[in-house]
Amino acid sequence: MTEPTPAGQSGVVVRSTVFGRIVRNPLGLTAIVALVIIGAAAAFAQVLAPYDQNFSDITNTLAAPGGEYILGTDSGGRDVLSRLLYGGQLTLASALLCASVAILIGLPTGLIAGYYGGWFDSTASWFANMILSLPGIMVLLSVRAALGPSVWLAMIVFGILLSPGYFRLTRTVVQSVRNELYVDAARVSGLSDLRIIARHIMSVVRAPIIIQTSIVAGVAIAIQSGLDFLGLGDPAQATWGIMLSDGFRNVYLNPLLLVWPTLAIMLTIASLVLLGNAVRDALEDGQKITAKRRPAGEKKPSRSAALPAVEAGTEQHLLKVSHLAVGYPQADGSIKTVVDDVSFHIDRGEVLSIVGESGSGKSQTAFSILGLLPDTARIVGGSIQFDGTYTVAPGDDTVSAERLGALRGRRISYIPQEPMSNLDPAFTIGSQLVRPMTVVLGISKAEARARALELLAKVGIPNPQRTFDAYPHEVSGGMAQRVLIAGAISCEPDLVIADEPTTALDVTVQAEVLDLLRTMQRQLGVGVIIVTHNFGVVADLADRVVVMQSGRVVEEGEVLDILRHPKHPYTQTLLASMLEDKQPMTKLTVDAAAGGTA
Amino acid sequence: MVSFTLRRLGAGVVLLIAISILTYSILFFSSANIARNLVGDQATEEQVALKEQQLGLDQPFLSRFADWFMSALSGDFGRSWFTSEPVAVAIANRLPITLTLVAVAILLTAIVSTLIGMLAAVKRGWMDRAVQVGAVIGYAAPGFVLAVLFVTLFAVQLRLVPPVSTISPGAGAAAWFTSLLLPVIALAINAVASSAQQLRSAIIKQLERDYVRTLRSRGIAEREILFRHVLRSAAPAGLTILSLQFIGMLGGAVIVEQIFALPGIGSLAVTATSAGDIPVVMGVVLFTVIIVIVVNLLVDLVNGWLNPKVRVS
């Protein structure tokens, strides 16, 4: 079993520049080196190339590689290597032109549309959608028919065609930061819009633009080569596309001619894509969690082995959590512990409340019981037993999906915090209630339907049939929470875990939902774990309380004891922050007001 | 729903008219030497003038466009200046080939990229990394480069398929299959590479939604959550990705048809634009845009139908 890593160790993050991280990424470095070599070879073609691109040795056409012509000659007796180098010039320059045009149009319009919105936004978005629905090559063919075979013109037009990509990207990014607090703060402090855009917004847009450009440049190279391949370019200028076309025409005589331009095109585009990926990875590095590495010599605990028996004398507890620790592996190999050495138990028909502020690990504890932790989470210590059987045996590092699968819905159920996002918007409320009952209880659809209507009435929904037929967006938040409570009790579980069940609701609705929870708990006699930060909820419902801070249990006891005699300073702070105990405010009298202004 | 459809249809018609005007006005400036090219170098100035008059080239822009537009409205797209074949007939003969090519390729892309995207999203780990690597390779090989390699390898070197298509509107199924197999794959590989990755992100985004966790807590099996809920929620994003791929393929088909010598819209477009055959170019552009509009409309309708908020109202 892994020892829980001490908290704090995970906080050590090696800060490095984005460029540094790209260079340290082997693929990123390869891509940069390849692009630099390709770029330099093209830029210095005049110096490097042994022959002029159009110098033709008529007596020596389609020569094999080696000898005087290192890569051989093409059908016109021209040196393949020289043409490859010169071809890079035009191909890379046109990709650069295309990307520049696209950025010059897409970036400013995206900034303005995202920052100011309004009519400009709607007009520009309309244009962007229009351009996106044009088939690129068809447009380029028409332009060529109209204005002649100019590579530069074609690339400018293609740049315009690709500009919606930048427009959309910039607009989305700007919209997402426009209302961030730091942008508001900059605005309030009197910075001009121009300076806000230059300082705060450009820094956010920069990285996605680089990534997009790596893709756009690749597409431009493909299209430019494609046009030249079709013979729609300028035949006097060597490009990779023209070389490919020459090779294709002579495929029976010298298929090797195809290899060089193909390699050049594929290597360049692949390097661009890899560079884009490397930039993306470098930016995401902060949040990236690498796959878990096991310390050498440690063997994976076998799941098929028989479960050890739980500690004698604890079988009667409905749920017992012992020394539970939950952590998340970090990029640097350490484990960030969010729940540490947490122990408590709950018996049938009991209401236990886990109290703490956000980040105290209370929800993580609840999700460990349900087996609904994110994939990256690891159980780094302790055990959980339900009704005398381990769901997390000592030594397990994840919650067994198999064991929990048999319990979830059937014996343990869950009431979430935010009612609206916890119903699938695409299905009716009725079908979301009926399906679990047919799966878990094995009853027919008609039976489940009757039961669902009954449940809806039971949780205080005035017109069960209408709510049953409704989609989630058609009911209010309070109503949706009642639906979720109905869902949680629909299969007669032994334990209900409610994660902040009233936090997202209006104050008036909160009281009703708490009433409902209490009534349900008494009628059904189920055990309930309520996760909350609100001592009002605790006082209202709970029999016992577990107070958590920074992933640890700081105090546990009967609800009345804790409310009256909190021992731990943290509990005292939590209690003191409630309004109930405060002195009523004195009325603001004329005297006081007069005194205040004197 | 009806008004939604009508609005989209209206927007499509506006787009169509806008593009017709734009294309026609660009092409207008290019038609200066057409008459001379048609009658030949030896022709007299009178003959050139006569030809210009026949084609209506002596008319001002507005009246030329109005003429074309009115006859196009009545289904008459004119005749090719070079072959005298009616444009509508030329397109009708070639459209089935291009549409079959693109439709089969997009279907293949949809199936393969959904499968790959789903596996990468659910399994993560090595599968995920393999998809990333595959995407780079797929991106790096433009469709036409693949087409060239396929012809070289399978037709020229291995002689498994005929290097030039034997397809024609009346040909049998076997000819269609052998003629379209390689072009379809050449078109689809690039599309699969980019859409599989985008579909992966769309599916991961849905898997992280709150309701997925709640469904799990209710005892619904992982497989059912994935196929019944997650794929359905990711469908609108997926369809939008595929509709953009479809537009890209219409362009890609132009070059791929040329390589495999498929007598589709693409080769018609290349010949017509090289020669400056304005009626044919206009016809090709118009039909392509109509296809794009219809596909986008279908995607909007399906997405609207998938979204209960739109469907109910």
Interface residues (C-beta under 8 A of the other chain):
Chain A: M130 L132 S133 L134 P135 G136 I137 M138 L141 S142 V143 R144 A145 A146 L147 G148 I215 G218 A222 S225 G226 F229 L230 G231 L232 L244 G247 F248 V251 Y252 P255 L258 T262 I265 M266 L267 I269 A270 V273 L274 N277 A291 L370 L372 D375 A401 G405 R408 G409 R410 I412 S413 Y414 P416 E418 S421 N422 L423 D424 P425 A426 F427 R435 P436 V439 V440 Y471 H473 E474 L484 G487 C491
Chain B: L15 A18 I19 T23 I26 L27 F28 F29 S30 R124 G125 Q132 A135 V136 I137 Y139 A140 A141 P142 F144 V145 V148 L149 V151 T152 V156 Q157 R209 D210 Y211 R213 T214 L215 R216 S217 R218 G219 I220 A221 E222 E224 H229 R232 S233 L244 I247 G248 L250 G251 G252 V254 I255 Q258 I259 A269 V270 A272 T273 S274 G276 I278 V281 V284 V285 T288 V289 V292 I293 N296 L306 N307 P308 K309 V312
